[in-house]
Structures are given as structure tokens and as C-alpha cells.
Amino acid sequence: MSEYEDILRKIGSFGPYQRRAFILVSMFETPLAWAMLTPILLNFKPNWYCYDWPAVQAFLLKDNLTGYQLEDAQAITSLDSYEVYQYYHSNYSAYINLTNFRTENTCGPDNEVCPGLVFQEGISSIVSQWKLVCNQEILADTITSIQMAGVLIGAVLTGQLADLFGRRHILFIEHAILVIMWFCSAFAGSWEVYAGLRFVIGALIGGVLVVNFVLPLELVTPEWRTFCGCIGLWAVGLMALALWGYLISDWQYLVIGTSTASLFILMSWWFVPESPRWLLSKGRIKKAERILTAMAKYNNKPVPDFSELRNYANAEMHRREQGQNYSYWHLCSSVKATKNAVILMYGWFVSSAVYYGMNFNTKNLTGNLYLNIFYSGLVEIPALLFVVCVHNKLGRRLTVSLLMCIAGFFSFSILILDLTAGLENLPTLTIVFAMIGKAGISGGWAALQVFSAELFPTVVRNMGVGACSFSARIGAIVAPQIVFLGGQDAAALPFTVFGIISLIAGGLVWLLPETRGVPLQDELIIRRPSEMLTASPQDTVDNGETDAAIPLQSFHSIEQNGEHTLQAT
């Protein structure tokens, strides 16, 4: 047990000071959920109509009573289709029924956007703004994939920045820049500019999420890390997004409103501390002591003696400088290690693809869009509480497998509903199955995070969870493209994909070793290249002549890094 954790127990493992910091940092998740998941609303595709304006002109020119002249037809040639509609509707609705000259939700020859395109009034989105239908339809979901690619880049870069410059400064600086770029995206003049801004927004979201996860974990003792890692306000943000969408139907005003409201969280600057653990790792012992002293006083605990902590921090810095360097290749040091890494990376890929796919696919569900978004956030809360309550009782494998299989079974069952009765005839049951699947994947991913951190040896835990995080980001990039399939008259197809990959993940988990109540593995077993094809996995442990065990060089400092890699979820 590290001296730092000894100090935390003396001044309060999860006292009022840590609870205040946890709540304030968790509050960042609410606007982050808005920024990440607004494409559910921004990419909404309203009904559209293709008007035959030449036929309208010909009809009016034949009717001398309207006063419509050839000069009038020539005067509107430079107008947008919607402006043409407004012109005819305002001036000639008494003489002509425009509905007789339109078709609904149809495209031109070769699937191109028809010249007389007019969207249904009432809801404005980026689809109606830039006419992203027909052969342009895929662009809306592609923009979301671009955003998720930004999340990947941002998470990677911010992990390094937070290690160099501290958690607190990076958290607030990146959130401030996020609000600015988010606000500016409302005024994008083209979908290309908007896509570029969404990439930057995604990168900043990914960065803030990194620190948002790390900072509370570094303020509490290990027994509270599962709670702090699973419980947050992300689901609350998703539910609140439904209210935003209900109140504001114009996408630009929605972006302006949500981004402006996200400014207020910056006022918590004076109440969120820097991580003492990070300060100690950088040798800034005096500042760490000041924060720990303030923590003790706020928790009504006596200020402990920091002498042992100083010696520990200095010794750890020296050991880290002298320690063994590891690379991602060490994750495949044996057949068993390779198997574990591949299964975990696949599990994270599935978790991310299904979780974000379920969220973005909400727009394709029947029923009220805003209620569906609200339900999608609501079901996450009991799922996460379930993980907190049973994770240590049922074990890691059973918890993860159970939740993954629930997600897979109910998602795949939507295909059965579609084949037997049609989803349009069973809207309520479809939504219920989709929400149960969403709850399953939410809880399964949370449980998998803890499982992953426990499976990787301490010396490569940072890189192991980082590799899993990378896989998760790839899943998030793929998710909008899977959702796009559901908009092509195949509403059950995304759920089918989600169901199959989730069931596979739920089964593969049983090939991993159970870690409940098992001490964390601190050493990494390296097999010599000449033995990789001939020795059995058991030889890795038993045969001292063919394997070289790399001893733990700096348990506490490396495990601290291993804890904060959970950030990348």
C-alpha cells in the first residue's frame, strides 16, 4: 500500500472534500454529453418535398386571372427553392394548390437531389440546412464519424498534456476552448466547415473526458475508484439533451444555447484542486502537502505527518528514472497475454460501437424523438448502479458477460420483431427492447473497464488500457456508419449488427481469467522469440529456463498511471 493512500485514509478516503471535488468534476460530463450527442438532434432528417416549379409556372401562365407574367417567372430563377415556395405560397395560394405539384421524400434520377427541394417546416437541422438527402445523405453520419475521430486524437494528445502540465489546468483550458469552438459551429457556412469544427469539438471532448475521469480517481483510495469510475452525470446530460431539443427546434439556436449554458461550469475553477498524486509524481511536494492539508481540515481530520510521504515521493522519482521501459509489444509477451489483450480490445470496440450506435440510432426509432432520447439516458442509471452493487459479488466475468449478452439478446430480438410483425406494427416493444439493450451495454462497458485494468500486469497496465481505449475509439468512428444503414429502409439492421457483436463479446469474456479477489499481477512474463511457437502457455509460468520474468520496478508509481488510463473510456 502506498504512503499516499495511507495519507488519504487518515484524512478521509472519500470525505466531504473529495465528494465536493467529485461532484464538481462530474458536472463537466453534462455539457460533454450535450456536445458529443447533439448529432442525434442535429442530424435529424425532416420530411422533404420535390416541387415541379416549371409545371407551376406553366399552370399560372395559362391562367390570365392570376396576373402572373413571364417576367415573374424569370425574376425568381435566382432564388433558392424554399424562397420560390414562399413566393408562390404568399402570392398565388388562392389560385393554385401547390401540393398537386410535389412528391414526398423522393429523389431525382440517379438519386441526385431534386432542384425543387423544400423541407417540412417546424424542425431545422444540418440536413435541411445543407440538403443532405438522396446522394448526399451519408454526409450527416460521416460528419459524426469525423467528430468521433477527433475524440480519438484528443484523448491521445490530452493524456500526454495532462501528464506534463497537470489535470486541473488542462481540464479547464480545454473546456473553455470547447465552448468557443462549439459556439462557432452554429455559424458554419458550409457542411465542410462544419465538419472541420466538429472534428475539433470531438478532440476537445475526448480531452476533457480524459481528465474528467482521471482527477477524481486520484483523490480517493482504491475502494472508491469503482464508484467514482462508474457513477457520473453523463446520463443526466443525455436526459437534459432531450429537453433542449424539445424546447429549441432550430439547430443553430440549439448549438448556441447548449454551448452558452456550458460556460457556467468554468466557475468551479476555485473549488477543484489539482491532483496531489500528479504533483508528487512531478516532485512538487510542497504544493501537494498544501492541498492534502486543506483536504484534512475540510474533512475535520487532523493534519498528518508528511515526512514519510516526502521520502516516498523522492524514492519513487528515483526508481522511475531507473526503471525498465516497456512498449506495446509487451502486451503480446506470451500466448496467454496476447489472447487477453485481443479479447479485451474487442470488448472495448464492441462496447463503444454499440453504445454510441444505440445513441445515434435514436433518431431512427419510432415514437417521440425527445422521449426516446430521455429514456436512452434514464436506463443508464440503474445499469451503472447494478454494476456498483454486484461487481464484487458476481465476479468480473459473469457481470460483464451477463450485461453484454443482455445487450446482444435484446438488440438481436429487434430483428425477430421486424421479420415476424414489422417494427412499424410494434413500436412500443421495439423501443423497450432497444432501451434494455442500451442499459446492458452501458453497464457492460463500465464493468469491462475495471476488469481490463485488473487483467493487465501493473508494468504495462497504462499501455494495455490505452490500447483498449484506441479500439473503443475505432468503434465510435464506425458506429455512425452502422446507424446509416438503418436509415435505408432497414431499421432492424443496426440492431442486428449490435446484437451479434455483443453476443460474441459476452461469450469471449469467459476465456479471460477471473480477477475478483485476486491480487493484481505485478510482473510481466516475456517469452524468448525462439520459444514462442513451441512452448505451451503453462511453460510461461513453470519453466524458468525458457522465460524471463521482468520484476516490478516501481509498483506504486506505475499503478498510479495504470489507474488514470481508465480515463480513455
MIGUTI-51849 format. One record per residue (C-alpha): residue number from 1; y negated, x, z; residue in three letters; chain. Coordinates in steps of 0.05 Angstrom, whole numbers, always signed. Layout:
REM residues N
 num  north   east     up residu chaine
 NUM      Y      X      Z    Ala      A
...
END
This chain:
REM residues 569
 num  north   east     up residu chaine
   1     +0     +0     +0    Met      A
   2    -68    +29    -19    Ser      A
   3   -122    +44    +31    Glu      A
   4   -168     -2     -9    Tyr      A
   5   -122    -61     +1    Glu      A
   6   -117    -43    +75    Asp      A
   7   -193    -48    +79    Ile      A
   8   -193   -115    +43    Leu      A
   9   -142   -143    +93    Arg      A
  10   -186   -120   +151    Lys      A
  11   -249   -152   +123    Ile      A
  12   -215   -215    +94    Gly      A
  13   -163   -218    +38    Ser      A
  14   -197   -279     +8    Phe      A
  15   -254   -294    +54    Gly      A
  16   -318   -332    +42    Pro      A
  17   -349   -273     +6    Tyr      A
  18   -292   -268    -44    Gln      A
  19   -288   -343    -51    Arg      A
  20   -362   -346    -69    Arg      A
  21   -354   -290   -120    Ala      A
  22   -291   -322   -149    Phe      A
  23   -326   -389   -158    Ile      A
  24   -388   -358   -190    Leu      A
  25   -349   -314   -238    Val      A
  26   -302   -372   -254    Ser      A
  27   -363   -413   -273    Met      A
  28   -371   -368   -334    Phe      A
  29   -307   -400   -361    Glu      A
  30   -340   -467   -371    Thr      A
  31   -391   -445   -423    Pro      A
  32   -340   -397   -452    Leu      A
  33   -294   -457   -465    Ala      A
  34   -352   -492   -500    Trp      A
  35   -366   -432   -544    Ala      A
  36   -293   -419   -560    Met      A
  37   -270   -490   -572    Leu      A
  38   -331   -524   -604    Thr      A
  39   -298   -517   -672    Pro      A
  40   -257   -578   -650    Ile      A
  41   -322   -617   -659    Leu      A
  42   -360   -572   -708    Leu      A
  43   -303   -574   -759    Asn      A
  44   -294   -649   -756    Phe      A
  45   -286   -678   -826    Lys      A
  46   -322   -745   -834    Pro      A
  47   -302   -794   -889    Asn      A
  48   -337   -780   -954    Trp      A
  49   -352   -817  -1018    Tyr      A
  50   -358   -795  -1090    Cys      A
  51   -412   -836  -1126    Tyr      A
  52   -416   -842  -1201    Asp      A
  53   -491   -832  -1209    Trp      A
  54   -491   -835  -1286    Pro      A
  55   -458   -903  -1282    Ala      A
  56   -510   -926  -1231    Val      A
  57   -566   -902  -1277    Gln      A
  58   -535   -937  -1337    Ala      A
  59   -529  -1002  -1299    Phe      A
  60   -602  -1001  -1275    Leu      A
  61   -629   -982  -1344    Leu      A
  62   -595  -1044  -1374    Lys      A
  63   -628  -1089  -1322    Asp      A
  64   -701  -1097  -1341    Asn      A
  65   -715  -1135  -1277    Leu      A
  66   -708  -1073  -1233    Thr      A
  67   -766  -1035  -1264    Gly      A
  68   -721   -974  -1268    Tyr      A
  69   -742   -929  -1325    Gln      A
  70   -712   -866  -1357    Leu      A
  71   -767   -826  -1325    Glu      A
  72   -740   -847  -1256    Asp      A
  73   -671   -822  -1274    Ala      A
  74   -699   -755  -1297    Gln      A
  75   -742   -748  -1234    Ala      A
  76   -682   -747  -1187    Ile      A
  77   -639   -697  -1225    Thr      A
  78   -662   -641  -1178    Ser      A
  79   -645   -680  -1114    Leu      A
  80   -584   -670  -1071    Asp      A
  81   -530   -723  -1077    Ser      A
  82   -547   -752  -1008    Tyr      A
  83   -621   -755  -1027    Glu      A
  84   -602   -791  -1091    Val      A
  85   -563   -840  -1049    Tyr      A
  86   -623   -852  -1003    Gln      A
  87   -668   -862  -1064    Tyr      A
  88   -623   -915  -1095    Tyr      A
  89   -607   -948  -1029    His      A
  90   -680   -953  -1009    Ser      A
  91   -708   -977  -1076    Asn      A
  92   -653  -1014  -1112    Tyr      A
  93   -605  -1042  -1060    Ser      A
  94   -628  -1112  -1077    Ala      A
  95   -605  -1103  -1149    Tyr      A
  96   -542  -1062  -1144    Ile      A
  97   -483  -1056  -1096    Asn      A
  98   -472   -980  -1093    Leu      A
  99   -402   -989  -1062    Thr      A
 100   -378  -1012  -1130    Asn      A
 101   -394   -943  -1158    Phe      A
 102   -358   -898  -1108    Arg      A
 103   -288   -875  -1088    Thr      A
 104   -270   -855  -1017    Glu      A
 105   -243   -786   -997    Asn      A
 106   -227   -765  -1068    Thr      A
 107   -239   -700  -1105    Cys      A
 108   -256   -685  -1177    Gly      A
 109   -209   -656  -1229    Pro      A
 110   -175   -592  -1207    Asp      A
 111   -191   -611  -1135    Asn      A
 112   -264   -590  -1140    Glu      A
 113   -320   -622  -1100    Val      A
 114   -348   -681  -1139    Cys      A
 115   -422   -678  -1158    Pro      A
 116   -436   -746  -1126    Gly      A
 117   -410   -727  -1056    Leu      A
 118   -441   -765   -998    Val      A
 119   -413   -761   -927    Phe      A
 120   -408   -820   -880    Gln      A
 121   -469   -826   -836    Glu      A
 122   -464   -820   -760    Gly      A
 123   -430   -753   -749    Ile      A
 124   -456   -686   -773    Ser      A
 125   -411   -624   -775    Ser      A
 126   -407   -559   -813    Ile      A
 127   -361   -595   -861    Val      A
 128   -415   -645   -881    Ser      A
 129   -469   -591   -877    Gln      A
 130   -437   -546   -929    Trp      A
 131   -390   -596   -963    Lys      A
 132   -326   -562   -940    Leu      A
 133   -277   -611   -971    Val      A
 134   -229   -610  -1030    Cys      A
 135   -221   -538  -1054    Asn      A
 136   -269   -516  -1000    Gln      A
 137   -232   -549   -944    Glu      A
 138   -196   -488   -918    Ile      A
 139   -262   -453   -904    Leu      A
 140   -274   -491   -839    Ala      A
 141   -209   -468   -808    Asp      A
 142   -218   -399   -838    Thr      A
 143   -284   -393   -801    Ile      A
 144   -247   -409   -737    Thr      A
 145   -197   -354   -753    Ser      A
 146   -255   -306   -764    Ile      A
 147   -281   -325   -696    Gln      A
 148   -213   -311   -664    Met      A
 149   -211   -243   -699    Ala      A
 150   -277   -229   -665    Gly      A
 151   -245   -246   -598    Val      A
 152   -193   -193   -611    Leu      A
 153   -244   -139   -627    Ile      A
 154   -289   -159   -569    Gly      A
 155   -233   -157   -518    Ala      A
 156   -212    -87   -540    Val      A
 157   -283    -59   -540    Leu      A
 158   -305    -92   -476    Thr      A
 159   -244    -66   -439    Gly      A
 160   -270     +4   -452    Gln      A
 161   -342    -13   -438    Leu      A
 162   -325    -46   -372    Ala      A
 163   -286    +16   -351    Asp      A
 164   -345    +60   -369    Leu      A
 165   -405    +20   -345    Phe      A
 166   -377    -28   -294    Gly      A
 167   -354   -100   -292    Arg      A
 168   -418   -135   -269    Arg      A
 169   -468   -106   -318    His      A
 170   -422   -117   -378    Ile      A
 171   -407   -188   -356    Leu      A
 172   -480   -210   -353    Phe      A
 173   -505   -169   -412    Ile      A
 174   -452   -195   -459    Glu      A
 175   -460   -267   -435    His      A
 176   -535   -263   -447    Ala      A
 177   -524   -236   -518    Ile      A
 178   -472   -290   -529    Leu      A
 179   -521   -345   -512    Val      A
 180   -572   -316   -561    Ile      A
 181   -523   -310   -619    Met      A
 182   -493   -377   -603    Trp      A
 183   -562   -410   -605    Phe      A
 184   -579   -375   -671    Cys      A
 185   -516   -401   -704    Ser      A
 186   -546   -471   -704    Ala      A
 187   -597   -447   -756    Phe      A
 188   -549   -413   -804    Ala      A
 189   -570   -426   -876    Gly      A
 190   -500   -420   -907    Ser      A
 191   -428   -421   -885    Trp      A
 192   -423   -346   -899    Glu      A
 193   -479   -331   -849    Val      A
 194   -448   -380   -800    Tyr      A
 195   -380   -346   -806    Ala      A
 196   -411   -279   -791    Gly      A
 197   -445   -306   -730    Leu      A
 198   -381   -339   -706    Arg      A
 199   -347   -271   -711    Phe      A
 200   -400   -240   -666    Val      A
 201   -395   -300   -619    Ile      A
 202   -320   -292   -616    Gly      A
 203   -326   -218   -600    Ala      A
 204   -374   -234   -543    Leu      A
 205   -329   -290   -517    Ile      A
 206   -270   -242   -517    Gly      A
 207   -311   -190   -480    Gly      A
 208   -336   -237   -426    Val      A
 209   -266   -265   -416    Leu      A
 210   -241   -194   -402    Val      A
 211   -289   -182   -345    Val      A
 212   -286   -254   -321    Asn      A
 213   -212   -244   -308    Phe      A
 214   -216   -173   -280    Val      A
 215   -272   -178   -230    Leu      A
 216   -242   -230   -181    Pro      A
 217   -175   -194   -181    Leu      A
 218   -207   -130   -158    Glu      A
 219   -239   -165    -98    Leu      A
 220   -175   -193    -68    Val      A
 221   -108   -169    -42    Thr      A
 222    -45   -176    -85    Pro      A
 223    -20   -241    -54    Glu      A
 224    -83   -276    -80    Trp      A
 225    -81   -248   -151    Arg      A
 226    -35   -302   -179    Thr      A
 227    -82   -355   -152    Phe      A
 228   -144   -321   -179    Cys      A
 229   -109   -308   -246    Gly      A
 230    -85   -379   -256    Cys      A
 231   -140   -422   -226    Ile      A
 232   -207   -426   -261    Gly      A
 233   -257   -472   -293    Leu      A
 234   -236   -465   -366    Trp      A
 235   -202   -534   -366    Ala      A
 236   -265   -564   -335    Val      A
 237   -305   -535   -393    Gly      A
 238   -258   -566   -443    Leu      A
 239   -265   -634   -410    Met      A
 240   -340   -627   -408    Ala      A
 241   -340   -610   -482    Leu      A
 242   -314   -680   -495    Ala      A
 243   -376   -708   -461    Leu      A
 244   -422   -662   -501    Trp      A
 245   -390   -686   -565    Gly      A
 246   -395   -759   -545    Tyr      A
 247   -469   -753   -528    Leu      A
 248   -491   -709   -587    Ile      A
 249   -463   -725   -657    Ser      A
 250   -504   -674   -695    Asp      A
 251   -470   -605   -697    Trp      A
 252   -535   -566   -695    Gln      A
 253   -562   -603   -634    Tyr      A
 254   -493   -595   -602    Leu      A
 255   -496   -520   -610    Val      A
 256   -567   -517   -585    Ile      A
 257   -550   -560   -524    Gly      A
 258   -487   -523   -503    Thr      A
 259   -516   -454   -514    Ser      A
 260   -580   -470   -476    Thr      A
 261   -542   -500   -418    Ala      A
 262   -502   -435   -413    Ser      A
 263   -564   -396   -394    Leu      A
 264   -565   -421   -322    Phe      A
 265   -502   -382   -302    Ile      A
 266   -542   -318   -310    Leu      A
 267   -579   -337   -246    Met      A
 268   -516   -317   -207    Ser      A
 269   -533   -244   -220    Trp      A
 270   -558   -235   -149    Trp      A
 271   -494   -263   -118    Phe      A
 272   -439   -230   -159    Val      A
 273   -421   -159   -134    Pro      A
 274   -397   -100   -173    Glu      A
 275   -323    -85   -164    Ser      A
 276   -314    -37   -105    Pro      A
 277   -248    -16   -136    Arg      A
 278   -283     +6   -200    Trp      A
 279   -337    +42   -160    Leu      A
 280   -284    +80   -122    Leu      A
 281   -249    +99   -187    Ser      A
 282   -315   +129   -211    Lys      A
 283   -329   +167   -147    Gly      A
 284   -387   +122   -127    Arg      A
 285   -362   +116    -57    Ile      A
 286   -428   +101    -21    Lys      A
 287   -443    +40    -64    Lys      A
 288   -371    +15    -55    Ala      A
 289   -380    +22    +20    Glu      A
 290   -444    -18    +19    Arg      A
 291   -410    -76    -18    Ile      A
 292   -350    -74    +28    Leu      A
 293   -397    -74    +89    Thr      A
 294   -434   -134    +62    Ala      A
 295   -367   -168    +49    Met      A
 296   -344   -155   +121    Ala      A
 297   -409   -183   +150    Lys      A
 298   -408   -245   +106    Tyr      A
 299   -335   -257   +126    Asn      A
 300   -353   -248   +200    Asn      A
 301   -306   -188   +206    Lys      A
 302   -320   -121   +239    Pro      A
 303   -340    -65   +191    Val      A
 304   -280    -19   +186    Pro      A
 305   -279    +57   +185    Asp      A
 306   -284    +81   +113    Phe      A
 307   -263   +153   +125    Ser      A
 308   -192   +143   +101    Glu      A
 309   -218   +105    +41    Leu      A
 310   -262   +164    +22    Arg      A
 311   -205   +213    +26    Asn      A
 312   -161   +166    -13    Tyr      A
 313   -212   +157    -69    Ala      A
 314   -223   +232    -76    Asn      A
 315   -149   +246    -76    Ala      A
 316   -137   +192   -129    Glu      A
 317   -191   +220   -174    Met      A
 318   -158   +288   -170    His      A
 319    -88   +261   -183    Arg      A
 320   -113   +221   -242    Arg      A
 321   -142   +284   -274    Glu      A
 322    -76   +319   -265    Gln      A
 323    -32   +260   -284    Gly      A
 324    +15   +251   -343    Gln      A
 325    -15   +219   -405    Asn      A
 326    +23   +161   -437    Tyr      A
 327    +19   +127   -504    Ser      A
 328    +42    +61   -533    Tyr      A
 329   +105    +96   -558    Trp      A
 330   +127   +100   -486    His      A
 331   +136    +24   -487    Leu      A
 332   +197    +38   -531    Cys      A
 333   +225    +94   -489    Ser      A
 334   +294    +60   -488    Ser      A
 335   +332     +2   -520    Val      A
 336   +320    -40   -457    Lys      A
 337   +246    -24   -454    Ala      A
 338   +238    -39   -528    Thr      A
 339   +274   -106   -520    Lys      A
 340   +230   -126   -461    Asn      A
 341   +166   -106   -497    Ala      A
 342   +184   -143   -562    Val      A
 343   +203   -207   -525    Ile      A
 344   +140   -206   -483    Leu      A
 345    +95   -193   -543    Met      A
 346   +129   -250   -580    Tyr      A
 347   +119   -295   -519    Gly      A
 348    +45   -279   -517    Trp      A
 349    +38   -291   -592    Phe      A
 350    +71   -359   -585    Val      A
 351    +31   -377   -523    Ser      A
 352    -35   -363   -557    Ser      A
 353    -17   -393   -625    Ala      A
 354     +8   -457   -593    Val      A
 355    -47   -463   -540    Tyr      A
 356   -105   -454   -588    Tyr      A
 357    -68   -491   -643    Gly      A
 358    -60   -551   -597    Met      A
 359   -134   -549   -580    Asn      A
 360   -159   -542   -652    Phe      A
 361   -109   -594   -676    Asn      A
 362   -140   -647   -630    Thr      A
 363   -185   -666   -689    Lys      A
 364   -122   -688   -728    Asn      A
 365    -95   -734   -673    Leu      A
 366   -103   -808   -678    Thr      A
 367   -146   -845   -629    Gly      A
 368   -213   -828   -599    Asn      A
 369   -231   -755   -612    Leu      A
 370   -271   -746   -549    Tyr      A
 371   -218   -777   -504    Leu      A
 372   -166   -733   -535    Asn      A
 373   -208   -671   -520    Ile      A
 374   -217   -694   -449    Phe      A
 375   -142   -706   -440    Tyr      A
 376   -128   -638   -470    Ser      A
 377   -168   -605   -415    Gly      A
 378   -144   -651   -360    Leu      A
 379    -70   -636   -370    Val      A
 380    -81   -562   -359    Glu      A
 381   -100   -571   -286    Ile      A
 382    -32   -598   -260    Pro      A
 383     +4   -548   -304    Ala      A
 384    -32   -488   -272    Leu      A
 385    -23   -517   -202    Leu      A
 386    +51   -525   -217    Phe      A
 387    +55   -451   -234    Val      A
 388    +20   -431   -170    Val      A
 389    +67   -474   -128    Cys      A
 390   +134   -458   -159    Val      A
 391   +127   -388   -189    His      A
 392   +154   -354   -127    Asn      A
 393   +206   -407   -113    Lys      A
 394   +239   -417   -181    Leu      A
 395   +230   -345   -205    Gly      A
 396   +193   -318   -265    Arg      A
 397   +246   -330   -319    Arg      A
 398   +260   -402   -300    Leu      A
 399   +187   -420   -293    Thr      A
 400   +167   -390   -360    Val      A
 401   +228   -417   -396    Ser      A
 402   +221   -487   -368    Leu      A
 403   +148   -493   -387    Leu      A
 404   +158   -462   -456    Met      A
 405   +217   -509   -470    Cys      A
 406   +176   -569   -447    Ile      A
 407   +121   -549   -496    Ala      A
 408   +172   -538   -552    Gly      A
 409   +212   -601   -540    Phe      A
 410   +154   -650   -538    Phe      A
 411   +118   -616   -596    Ser      A
 412   +181   -618   -640    Phe      A
 413   +193   -690   -618    Ser      A
 414   +130   -710   -655    Ile      A
 415   +166   -693   -720    Leu      A
 416   +222   -742   -699    Ile      A
 417   +169   -796   -686    Leu      A
 418   +140   -783   -755    Asp      A
 419   +207   -787   -790    Leu      A
 420   +231   -850   -754    Thr      A
 421   +169   -894   -749    Ala      A
 422   +109   -855   -773    Gly      A
 423    +55   -825   -728    Leu      A
 424     +5   -878   -750    Glu      A
 425    +50   -931   -720    Asn      A
 426    +60   -895   -654    Leu      A
 427     -9   -867   -638    Pro      A
 428     -4   -871   -562    Thr      A
 429    +65   -839   -558    Leu      A
 430    +42   -784   -605    Thr      A
 431    -17   -767   -561    Ile      A
 432    +26   -769   -498    Val      A
 433    +77   -721   -529    Phe      A
 434    +21   -675   -554    Ala      A
 435    -11   -672   -485    Met      A
 436    +54   -658   -449    Ile      A
 437    +66   -601   -498    Gly      A
 438     -5   -576   -485    Lys      A
 439     +8   -577   -409    Ala      A
 440    +73   -539   -419    Gly      A
 441    +43   -483   -460    Ile      A
 442    -17   -477   -413    Ser      A
 443    +28   -467   -352    Gly      A
 444    +78   -425   -390    Gly      A
 445    +25   -375   -413    Trp      A
 446     -3   -368   -343    Ala      A
 447    +67   -354   -315    Ala      A
 448    +82   -306   -371    Leu      A
 449    +21   -264   -354    Gln      A
 450    +46   -250   -284    Val      A
 451   +117   -238   -309    Phe      A
 452    +92   -187   -361    Ser      A
 453    +52   -147   -310    Ala      A
 454   +114   -142   -265    Glu      A
 455   +162   -121   -320    Leu      A
 456   +124    -61   -348    Phe      A
 457   +130     +3   -307    Pro      A
 458    +67    +20   -269    Thr      A
 459    +52    +82   -311    Val      A
 460    +49    +41   -376    Val      A
 461    +30    -27   -348    Arg      A
 462    -40    -22   -375    Asn      A
 463    -16     -8   -446    Met      A
 464    +41    -58   -441    Gly      A
 465     -3   -117   -424    Val      A
 466    -54    -91   -474    Gly      A
 467     -1    -94   -529    Ala      A
 468    +17   -165   -507    Cys      A
 469    -56   -184   -509    Ser      A
 470    -62   -158   -580    Phe      A
 471     -3   -201   -600    Ser      A
 472    -37   -261   -568    Ala      A
 473   -100   -250   -608    Arg      A
 474    -60   -248   -672    Ile      A
 475    -31   -315   -652    Gly      A
 476   -100   -342   -641    Ala      A
 477   -122   -320   -710    Ile      A
 478    -61   -353   -741    Val      A
 479    -69   -418   -702    Ala      A
 480   -126   -449   -744    Pro      A
 481    -86   -438   -807    Gln      A
 482    -27   -475   -778    Ile      A
 483    -75   -531   -759    Val      A
 484   -100   -533   -831    Phe      A
 485    -30   -554   -852    Leu      A
 486    -37   -616   -810    Gly      A
 487    -98   -639   -849    Gly      A
 488    -59   -641   -914    Gln      A
 489    -24   -708   -903    Asp      A
 490    +27   -673   -859    Ala      A
 491     +3   -689   -789    Ala      A
 492    +70   -671   -757    Ala      A
 493    +77   -603   -790    Leu      A
 494    +34   -563   -740    Pro      A
 495    +73   -594   -682    Phe      A
 496   +138   -576   -716    Thr      A
 497   +117   -503   -721    Val      A
 498    +92   -503   -649    Phe      A
 499   +156   -534   -625    Gly      A
 500   +203   -486   -660    Ile      A
 501   +168   -422   -639    Ile      A
 502   +160   -447   -567    Ser      A
 503   +234   -464   -560    Leu      A
 504   +253   -395   -587    Ile      A
 505   +206   -363   -536    Ala      A
 506   +236   -405   -480    Gly      A
 507   +305   -381   -498    Gly      A
 508   +287   -307   -507    Leu      A
 509   +258   -305   -437    Val      A
 510   +329   -306   -409    Trp      A
 511   +342   -238   -440    Leu      A
 512   +290   -208   -392    Leu      A
 513   +306   -185   -322    Pro      A
 514   +282   -228   -263    Glu      A
 515   +226   -196   -223    Thr      A
 516   +218   -245   -166    Arg      A
 517   +224   -207   -100    Gly      A
 518   +240   -142   -138    Val      A
 519   +197    -80   -125    Pro      A
 520   +155    -61   -185    Leu      A
 521   +184     -6   -228    Gln      A
 522   +141    +56   -220    Asp      A
 523   +178   +106   -264    Glu      A
 524   +188   +106   -339    Leu      A
 525   +256   +128   -366    Ile      A
 526   +249   +168   -431    Ile      A
 527   +309   +177   -476    Arg      A
 528   +313   +240   -517    Arg      A
 529   +309   +225   -592    Pro      A
 530   +378   +255   -604    Ser      A
 531   +409   +204   -556    Glu      A
 532   +373   +141   -580    Met      A
 533   +429   +119   -626    Leu      A
 534   +490   +139   -585    Thr      A
 535   +477   +125   -511    Ala      A
 536   +481    +56   -480    Ser      A
 537   +423    +25   -442    Pro      A
 538   +461    +35   -378    Gln      A
 539   +461   +110   -391    Asp      A
 540   +387   +109   -384    Thr      A
 541   +395    +98   -310    Val      A
 542   +461   +133   -296    Asp      A
 543   +462   +195   -339    Asn      A
 544   +415   +248   -312    Gly      A
 545   +433   +297   -367    Glu      A
 546   +410   +254   -425    Thr      A
 547   +349   +222   -395    Asp      A
 548   +286   +250   -365    Ala      A
 549   +251   +207   -313    Ala      A
 550   +176   +214   -311    Ile      A
 551   +155   +206   -238    Pro      A
 552    +96   +163   -218    Leu      A
 553    +35   +208   -218    Gln      A
 554    -16   +162   -189    Ser      A
 555    +13    +96   -167    Phe      A
 556    -47    +62   -138    His      A
 557    -99    +82   -189    Ser      A
 558    -53    +64   -247    Ile      A
 559    -32     -2   -216    Glu      A
 560   -105    -19   -208    Gln      A
 561   -113    -10   -282    Asn      A
 562    -49    -49   -293    Gly      A
 563    -78   -108   -254    Glu      A
 564   -140   -111   -295    His      A
 565   -103   -111   -360    Thr      A
 566    -87   -184   -345    Leu      A
 567   -158   -195   -369    Gln      A
 568   -135   -199   -441    Ala      A
 569   -103   -268   -437    Thr      A
END
